[in-house]
Amino acid sequence: MKKFFLLIAAISISIGAMSQKGKVTSALSYIDQGVLDKAKEAIDAALINEASMDWANTYFAKGKLCQATYKSDNPTFKKFYSDPLGEAYTAYEKSMELDPKGGMKKKIITNMIYNGLAVDLFNQGSAKFEAKDYEGALKSFETQIKITESDKYAGAVDTGMYYNAGLAAVNSSKYDQAIKYFEKCAELKYMGITPYYQIYESYMGLKDTVKAEKTLLDLPKLFPNDKNITLNLIDLYIKSSKYAEALKYIKMAKENDPNNYSLYFAGGIIFLNQNKYDEAIPELEKSIELKGDLFDTQYGLGAAFINKAAEMFKAANDIMDVKQYSEAVEKANAIYSKALPYMEKAHELKADDLFAMRSLQELYYRLKAKDPSLAPKYDAIKAKLQELDKK
């Protein structure tokens, strides 16, 4: 009787295992039919049953289900997994791990499973990037990279995936990862000089100006005709307060591009930051001559005149002779007058800028005694600022 009992038990275990594995087979059929709720019920049961929890096909089926829920339009099915494509990849990898003979790997390659998953991950990453979920986009692109770099992917590697991952990393402020991906783009000669600029920007994000500078200084050897290298060096030196180096490259850039308004603007701002108003003013005037519809340039030139006039007033206060003092104040007011049209234009270009409005209030106040037509303008801008202060 004892042997008979053991035989019955063995048959029961075998039937039980077949039953659980049959559920996995049914789940695959449900997936093909789009009945994903029943498929999930069957796979969840198989994952906790000893007879099927370590079976390669169970995880293969889960991978298929995860992909199907991602593609489904049914909101209930979409809630089955928080990261369906990430879980699909994990499930497929587990299925191959549980099949040392390699049959599952061959199945995944033959059926181009990873090719389809890579496309899904690209689409998901792109959608997340558009939705400004940059960390989610990065995760999708990184999984796509793992897949396409593996020996289970049947096809050519899409070089653009490294650039996509780099952009997602930059927007996630993960600059070290971004540099790794952009360096890969550079190695593959993808998009020419662009990845190098992204590497530079990433080093700037890390506040590593030494490596940022080296990245740019190495570029003329690789791209001798690219004018943007000089412009980026100017930007770097301005941000690093290395004004002498910046002015040196501005001068070089002007020789090649004498009508580039941004070069004169950059030079003007450098001199303005150093309180060298007489040098700043002609640079900003030239920039406006070349392109007169920019708020920053108009405001910058107005500020240069205002700051210069303020210094003249300060110097006038040290003059003891009444006549000489009056003459000095008159000269200072004349400089304030020069600031007015530029600050008014700045206000016209950006009506909600508080700095421009406050500068105009000061100018109208100082100049209305000599020019009464400015009194209503002073009252109007004062009232507007008072109203804004209440908010």
Beta strands, then each sheet from edge to edge (+ up, - down):
end
